[in-house]
Amino acid sequence: MTEYPVSLERINKYLDLTSKALVKVSIIDDVGTDNYAKAQDIIGMVKAYHSDAKYFLDEGRGDDAFAAVNYCLLYTSPSPRD
């Protein structure tokens, strides 16, 4: 089996990108709408996965940290879904 280690530099790069995105993000729909609630949920998930990634990294679990931070990227990517 071939292993593909992920560098600490790469993990930190994505953690930093996510941190910057969270600072810049804002919800443009009206409070109380379904879209506003969906946006809040997505932002909450990004924050949770970002926190998990930092925790895993602190615990020496780089592979798990990389996986968690990639979920952040998934949630922040445009999607064709409603």
N, C-alpha and C positions, 0 to 999 in steps of 0.2 A: 504494500500500500504506500502510495506517495503522500507525503505530508506537505502542506502549504502553510507555513507559519505566517502569521500576520504581525507586522512590525508595530512596535509601540508608537512610532512616529505616525503611522497610518491611522491607528485608532485615535490618537490625539487630534489628528487633522479633522476627522469626522466629528469628534466630540466638539471641537471648536466651531466647525461650520454649523452644527446644530445649535450651539449656544448663541451664535450670532443671529441665526434665523429666529430663535425664540424672542430675542430682544426686539427684532424688527416687526414681528407678526402683529397684525391687528385684525379684528373681525369687522367687516364692513356692513354686514346685514343688521337689521334692527333687533334689539334685545327682545326676547320673547318669541321670536320666530323659530321655526324648525331648523332653518339653515344656521341660525346663530347657535342653537343648541348643538347641532352637528359639529360646527366649527370648534366650540368649546370642548367637545368630546375629543376631537382630533388633537387639539393642542394639549389636552390633559394626557393623552396617550404618548405623545412625543416627549413630554416632560417626564413621564414615568419611565419610558424606555431609556431616556438620557440618564436619568438617575440610576437606573439599573446598570447601565453600561459603566458608569463611574464606580459603582459599588464593585462590580465584577473585576474591574481593572485594579482597584485597591486590594482585592483579594487574590490577585495574581492569576486571574482567569481571563487571559487576553482573548481567547477564542469566543468566550461567552460575551465579553465586552464588545467585540467586533460585531457579533450577531445582533446584540441589542441596539447598538448604534445604527445598524443597517435598517432596523425596523423604524427608527426615527426618519431615515431617508425615505422609506416606503410611504410613511404617513404624510410626508411633506411634498411628495411628487404629485403632479397633476394626475387626475384620474377621470375616466369617462363615466364613472358611476354617478348616480344621483345622491 
